[in-house]
């Protein structure tokens, strides 16, 4: 079983020829509401990839709360640990212009009210094969939950920020993309950044987009898994799909090489479709692509 303690957001996406300047109104072309948030994305990816998944977090008592809850339930995620709190759900207001550039305002809403896992949450987390954390909840809540987890902690350090030592001390596996790896270590070369990360945590994966991913462990294992060559149409949530699938395969006892290949295959399927949760593959699809 996989536990995820993290954010749930509603992405409010307006598509327009060009983003408005300050004080300006422009006509938009289309609008979409898409469930997102790195926590909910990773929970959805892991559930679709075949694991029992429990999600812990919060939504608001607004119109988006029930939609976010139902979206997770539809993917098979156990949402008994998803609280409803007074106020707005987390939202990301996104303007996408015709060049494909984004401007984004993230309002944490209910995510900002999360203080830490409850005793009941921790009982479930402690029985899990892994606890997946990201950095879209208040850092104090992330640190407290990591330290109390009693299960291997897998950290996606996004959005990137200063990582307290007491958090890293509780992490088994850290999975930054190459930009986050550079920001954390100050090293531009991904191999060197991987080495520096391993001075702080036992295992690390640096994802490299269409270049694949690097894995390393303090025990001395080093792997490079190439990306599966596909025509990408939208890489949103490729990283979350990768992490969710990786943890499912590790929980099933697969070798690191096999688990990384499973994750790269799931992520490659996701980049061929639009959206976040809407692009994530089901287990049967991943298995079919692996044997193809
Ligand atoms: P995002 O922020 O878009 O969710 P990320 O920056 O966290 O993604 P990436 O390193 O871009 O993560 O991608 C994660 C994994 O997804 C890669 O290691 C790779 O396996 C797969 N992937 C990403 N882009 C592509 C692509 N264009 N073609 C095939 N696989 C891809």
Boltz pocket constraint, residues with backbone or C-beta under 6 A from the ligand:
constraints:
  - pocket:
      binder: B
      contacts: [[A, 177], [A, 178], [A, 206], [A, 207], [A, 208], [A, 209], [A, 210], [A, 211], [A, 212], [A, 213], [A, 225], [A, 226], [A, 227], [A, 228], [A, 229], [A, 230], [A, 232], [A, 235], [A, 236], [A, 237], [A, 238], [A, 239], [A, 240], [A, 242], [A, 263], [A, 264], [A, 265], [A, 267], [A, 268], [A, 271]]
      max_distance: 6.0
